[in-house]
Protein backbone atom coordinates (compact mmCIF):
# COMPACT_ATOMS: atom_id res chain seq x y z
CA UNK A 1 0.00 0.00 0.00
CA UNK A 2 1.31 3.44 -0.96
CA UNK A 3 1.22 5.98 1.83
CA UNK A 4 1.48 9.70 1.30
CA UNK A 5 0.21 12.72 3.14
CA UNK A 6 -0.67 16.33 2.47
CA UNK A 7 0.95 19.27 4.20
CA UNK A 8 1.18 23.01 3.75
CA UNK A 9 3.70 24.44 1.31
CA UNK A 10 6.98 25.74 2.73
CA UNK A 11 9.49 28.04 1.05
CA UNK A 12 12.09 25.24 1.16
CA UNK A 13 9.85 23.24 -1.25
CA UNK A 14 10.10 25.66 -4.16
CA UNK A 15 13.06 24.12 -6.02
CA UNK A 16 11.62 20.59 -5.76
CA UNK A 17 8.22 21.86 -6.90
CA UNK A 18 9.65 23.58 -9.99
CA UNK A 19 11.66 20.44 -10.82
CA UNK A 20 8.49 18.34 -10.46
CA UNK A 21 6.55 20.78 -12.65
CA UNK A 22 9.20 20.74 -15.40
CA UNK A 23 9.65 16.97 -15.24
CA UNK A 24 5.94 16.26 -15.44
CA UNK A 25 5.34 18.66 -18.33
CA UNK A 26 8.29 17.23 -20.28
CA UNK A 27 7.36 13.57 -19.66
CA UNK A 28 3.56 13.51 -19.54
CA UNK A 29 2.30 16.47 -21.55
CA UNK A 30 4.49 15.62 -24.55
CA UNK A 31 1.78 13.20 -25.72
CA UNK A 32 -0.55 16.16 -26.34
CA UNK A 33 1.84 19.02 -27.10
CA UNK A 34 4.69 19.52 -29.56
CA UNK A 35 8.29 19.92 -28.42
CA UNK A 36 8.08 23.60 -29.40
CA UNK A 37 5.02 24.02 -27.15
CA UNK A 38 6.73 22.17 -24.27
CA UNK A 39 9.72 24.54 -24.56
CA UNK A 40 7.36 27.49 -23.98
CA UNK A 41 5.81 25.80 -20.97
CA UNK A 42 8.80 24.54 -18.97
CA UNK A 43 11.03 26.86 -17.05
CA UNK A 44 14.68 26.04 -17.61
CA UNK A 45 15.80 29.15 -15.70
CA UNK A 46 12.98 29.53 -13.18
CA UNK A 47 12.37 32.61 -11.09
CA UNK A 48 12.13 30.90 -7.70
CA UNK A 49 11.15 34.13 -5.96
CA UNK A 50 8.19 34.55 -8.32
CA UNK A 51 7.16 30.92 -7.82
CA UNK A 52 7.38 31.32 -4.04
CA UNK A 53 5.36 34.55 -4.13
CA UNK A 54 2.59 32.80 -6.10
CA UNK A 55 2.53 29.71 -3.91
CA UNK A 56 2.76 31.65 -0.66
CA UNK A 57 -0.07 34.02 -1.60
CA UNK A 58 -2.57 31.20 -2.19
CA UNK A 59 -3.66 28.07 -0.36
CA UNK A 60 -0.91 25.65 -1.45
CA UNK A 61 -0.63 22.01 -0.48
CA UNK A 62 2.16 19.50 -1.06
CA UNK A 63 1.74 15.73 -1.25
CA UNK A 64 4.72 13.81 0.02
CA UNK A 65 5.88 10.29 0.76
CA UNK A 66 8.43 10.52 3.57
CA UNK A 67 10.66 13.30 2.24
CA UNK A 68 9.87 13.12 -1.51
CA UNK A 69 7.38 15.61 -2.95
CA UNK A 70 4.89 13.69 -5.08
CA UNK A 71 2.65 16.56 -6.12
CA UNK A 72 1.45 20.05 -5.33
CA UNK A 73 -1.46 22.32 -5.98
CA UNK A 74 -2.72 25.76 -5.14
CA UNK A 75 -6.02 27.60 -5.19
CA UNK A 76 -7.25 31.08 -4.30
CA UNK A 77 -9.97 31.58 -1.70
CA UNK A 78 -12.22 32.74 -4.54
CA UNK A 79 -11.87 29.34 -6.25
CA UNK A 80 -9.24 29.84 -8.96
CA UNK A 81 -7.27 26.59 -9.10
CA UNK A 82 -3.85 27.53 -10.49
CA UNK A 83 -1.40 24.64 -10.27
CA UNK A 84 -2.14 20.93 -9.80
CA UNK A 85 0.79 18.73 -10.77
CA UNK A 86 1.83 15.22 -9.79
CA UNK A 87 5.27 13.69 -10.25
CA UNK A 88 5.36 11.71 -13.50
CA UNK A 89 6.09 8.50 -11.56
CA UNK A 90 3.14 8.97 -9.19
CA UNK A 91 0.30 9.63 -11.64
CA UNK A 92 -2.49 7.11 -11.09
CA UNK A 93 -1.93 6.57 -7.36
CA UNK A 94 -4.57 9.03 -6.12
CA UNK A 95 -2.17 11.90 -5.37
CA UNK A 96 -3.87 14.33 -7.76
CA UNK A 97 -7.35 13.38 -6.59
CA UNK A 98 -6.41 13.86 -2.93
CA UNK A 99 -4.82 17.25 -3.68
CA UNK A 100 -7.79 18.38 -5.78
CA UNK A 101 -10.33 17.40 -3.12
CA UNK A 102 -8.36 19.25 -0.44
CA UNK A 103 -8.01 22.40 -2.57
CA UNK A 104 -11.67 22.40 -3.62
CA UNK A 105 -12.87 21.86 -0.05
CA UNK A 106 -10.70 24.73 1.15
CA UNK A 107 -12.03 27.16 -1.47
CA UNK A 108 -15.67 26.32 -0.76
CA UNK A 109 -15.09 26.73 2.99
CA UNK A 110 -13.46 30.11 2.23
CA UNK A 111 -16.63 31.21 0.42
CA UNK A 112 -15.99 30.37 -3.24
CA UNK A 113 -19.17 29.79 -5.22
CA UNK A 114 -17.43 27.67 -7.88
CA UNK A 115 -13.98 26.40 -8.80
CA UNK A 116 -12.35 27.35 -12.10
CA UNK A 117 -9.23 25.96 -13.74
CA UNK A 118 -7.40 26.46 -17.01
CA UNK A 119 -6.68 22.85 -17.83
CA UNK A 120 -4.14 21.49 -20.24
CA UNK A 121 -5.30 19.08 -22.93
CA UNK A 122 -3.57 16.34 -20.93
CA UNK A 123 -5.32 17.11 -17.62
CA UNK A 124 -8.79 17.71 -19.09
CA UNK A 125 -9.99 14.07 -18.62
CA UNK A 126 -8.76 14.16 -15.00
CA UNK A 127 -10.76 17.29 -14.23
CA UNK A 128 -13.82 15.88 -16.01
CA UNK A 129 -13.56 12.78 -13.79
CA UNK A 130 -13.80 15.08 -10.76
CA UNK A 131 -16.99 16.70 -12.08
CA UNK A 132 -15.55 19.76 -13.81
CA UNK A 133 -17.44 20.95 -16.89
CA UNK A 134 -15.91 22.52 -19.98
CA UNK A 135 -16.78 26.20 -20.42
CA UNK A 136 -14.56 27.05 -23.38
CA UNK A 137 -11.46 26.16 -25.30
CA UNK A 138 -8.81 28.87 -24.99
CA UNK A 139 -6.19 29.73 -27.59
CA UNK A 140 -3.07 31.46 -26.26
CA UNK A 141 0.24 32.36 -27.84
CA UNK A 142 3.55 32.54 -26.02
CA UNK A 143 6.45 33.89 -28.08
CA UNK A 144 4.41 33.16 -31.20
CA UNK A 145 3.76 29.52 -30.21
CA UNK A 146 0.16 28.29 -29.93
CA UNK A 147 -0.73 26.91 -26.47
CA UNK A 148 -4.27 25.59 -26.18
CA UNK A 149 -6.06 24.91 -22.91
CA UNK A 150 -9.58 24.69 -21.50
CA UNK A 151 -11.46 26.85 -19.05
CA UNK A 152 -13.36 24.44 -16.80
CA UNK A 153 -15.69 24.93 -13.83
CA UNK A 154 -16.76 22.86 -10.85
CA UNK A 155 -19.90 23.78 -8.99
CA UNK A 156 -20.87 22.41 -5.64
CA UNK A 157 -23.88 20.16 -5.81
CA UNK A 158 -26.80 21.90 -4.23
CA UNK A 159 -28.56 19.71 -1.71
CA UNK A 160 -32.31 19.88 -2.15
CA UNK A 161 -33.94 21.88 0.60
CA UNK A 162 -36.39 20.03 2.79
CA UNK A 163 -39.94 21.04 2.13
CA UNK A 164 -41.47 23.32 4.72
CA UNK A 165 -44.22 21.65 6.71
CA UNK A 166 -46.59 23.33 9.16
C-alpha positions as CSV (number, residue, x, y, z in Angstrom):
1,X,0.0,0.0,0.0
2,X,1.3,3.4,-1.0
3,X,1.2,6.0,1.8
4,X,1.5,9.7,1.3
5,X,0.2,12.7,3.1
6,X,-0.7,16.3,2.5
7,X,1.0,19.3,4.2
8,X,1.2,23.0,3.8
9,X,3.7,24.4,1.3
10,X,7.0,25.7,2.7
11,X,9.5,28.0,1.0
12,X,12.1,25.2,1.2
13,X,9.8,23.2,-1.2
14,X,10.1,25.7,-4.2
15,X,13.1,24.1,-6.0
16,X,11.6,20.6,-5.8
17,X,8.2,21.9,-6.9
18,X,9.6,23.6,-10.0
19,X,11.7,20.4,-10.8
20,X,8.5,18.3,-10.5
21,X,6.6,20.8,-12.7
22,X,9.2,20.7,-15.4
23,X,9.6,17.0,-15.2
24,X,5.9,16.3,-15.4
25,X,5.3,18.7,-18.3
26,X,8.3,17.2,-20.3
27,X,7.4,13.6,-19.7
28,X,3.6,13.5,-19.5
29,X,2.3,16.5,-21.6
30,X,4.5,15.6,-24.6
31,X,1.8,13.2,-25.7
32,X,-0.6,16.2,-26.3
33,X,1.8,19.0,-27.1
34,X,4.7,19.5,-29.6
35,X,8.3,19.9,-28.4
36,X,8.1,23.6,-29.4
37,X,5.0,24.0,-27.1
38,X,6.7,22.2,-24.3
39,X,9.7,24.5,-24.6
40,X,7.4,27.5,-24.0
41,X,5.8,25.8,-21.0
42,X,8.8,24.5,-19.0
43,X,11.0,26.9,-17.0
44,X,14.7,26.0,-17.6
45,X,15.8,29.2,-15.7
46,X,13.0,29.5,-13.2
47,X,12.4,32.6,-11.1
48,X,12.1,30.9,-7.7
49,X,11.1,34.1,-6.0
50,X,8.2,34.6,-8.3
51,X,7.2,30.9,-7.8
52,X,7.4,31.3,-4.0
53,X,5.4,34.6,-4.1
54,X,2.6,32.8,-6.1
55,X,2.5,29.7,-3.9
56,X,2.8,31.6,-0.7
57,X,-0.1,34.0,-1.6
58,X,-2.6,31.2,-2.2
59,X,-3.7,28.1,-0.4
60,X,-0.9,25.7,-1.4
61,X,-0.6,22.0,-0.5
62,X,2.2,19.5,-1.1
63,X,1.7,15.7,-1.2
64,X,4.7,13.8,0.0
65,X,5.9,10.3,0.8
66,X,8.4,10.5,3.6
67,X,10.7,13.3,2.2
68,X,9.9,13.1,-1.5
69,X,7.4,15.6,-2.9
70,X,4.9,13.7,-5.1
71,X,2.7,16.6,-6.1
72,X,1.5,20.0,-5.3
73,X,-1.5,22.3,-6.0
74,X,-2.7,25.8,-5.1
75,X,-6.0,27.6,-5.2
76,X,-7.3,31.1,-4.3
77,X,-10.0,31.6,-1.7
78,X,-12.2,32.7,-4.5
79,X,-11.9,29.3,-6.3
80,X,-9.2,29.8,-9.0
81,X,-7.3,26.6,-9.1
82,X,-3.9,27.5,-10.5
83,X,-1.4,24.6,-10.3
84,X,-2.1,20.9,-9.8
85,X,0.8,18.7,-10.8
86,X,1.8,15.2,-9.8
87,X,5.3,13.7,-10.2
88,X,5.4,11.7,-13.5
89,X,6.1,8.5,-11.6
90,X,3.1,9.0,-9.2
91,X,0.3,9.6,-11.6
92,X,-2.5,7.1,-11.1
93,X,-1.9,6.6,-7.4
94,X,-4.6,9.0,-6.1
95,X,-2.2,11.9,-5.4
96,X,-3.9,14.3,-7.8
97,X,-7.3,13.4,-6.6
98,X,-6.4,13.9,-2.9
99,X,-4.8,17.2,-3.7
100,X,-7.8,18.4,-5.8
101,X,-10.3,17.4,-3.1
102,X,-8.4,19.2,-0.4
103,X,-8.0,22.4,-2.6
104,X,-11.7,22.4,-3.6
105,X,-12.9,21.9,0.0
106,X,-10.7,24.7,1.2
107,X,-12.0,27.2,-1.5
108,X,-15.7,26.3,-0.8
109,X,-15.1,26.7,3.0
110,X,-13.5,30.1,2.2
111,X,-16.6,31.2,0.4
112,X,-16.0,30.4,-3.2
113,X,-19.2,29.8,-5.2
114,X,-17.4,27.7,-7.9
115,X,-14.0,26.4,-8.8
116,X,-12.3,27.4,-12.1
117,X,-9.2,26.0,-13.7
118,X,-7.4,26.5,-17.0
119,X,-6.7,22.8,-17.8
120,X,-4.1,21.5,-20.2
121,X,-5.3,19.1,-22.9
122,X,-3.6,16.3,-20.9
123,X,-5.3,17.1,-17.6
124,X,-8.8,17.7,-19.1
125,X,-10.0,14.1,-18.6
126,X,-8.8,14.2,-15.0
127,X,-10.8,17.3,-14.2
128,X,-13.8,15.9,-16.0
129,X,-13.6,12.8,-13.8
130,X,-13.8,15.1,-10.8
131,X,-17.0,16.7,-12.1
132,X,-15.5,19.8,-13.8
133,X,-17.4,21.0,-16.9
134,X,-15.9,22.5,-20.0
135,X,-16.8,26.2,-20.4
136,X,-14.6,27.1,-23.4
137,X,-11.5,26.2,-25.3
138,X,-8.8,28.9,-25.0
139,X,-6.2,29.7,-27.6
140,X,-3.1,31.5,-26.3
141,X,0.2,32.4,-27.8
142,X,3.6,32.5,-26.0
143,X,6.4,33.9,-28.1
144,X,4.4,33.2,-31.2
145,X,3.8,29.5,-30.2
146,X,0.2,28.3,-29.9
147,X,-0.7,26.9,-26.5
148,X,-4.3,25.6,-26.2
149,X,-6.1,24.9,-22.9
150,X,-9.6,24.7,-21.5
151,X,-11.5,26.8,-19.1
152,X,-13.4,24.4,-16.8
153,X,-15.7,24.9,-13.8
154,X,-16.8,22.9,-10.8
155,X,-19.9,23.8,-9.0
156,X,-20.9,22.4,-5.6
157,X,-23.9,20.2,-5.8
158,X,-26.8,21.9,-4.2
159,X,-28.6,19.7,-1.7
160,X,-32.3,19.9,-2.1
161,X,-33.9,21.9,0.6
162,X,-36.4,20.0,2.8
163,X,-39.9,21.0,2.1
164,X,-41.5,23.3,4.7
165,X,-44.2,21.6,6.7
166,X,-46.6,23.3,9.2
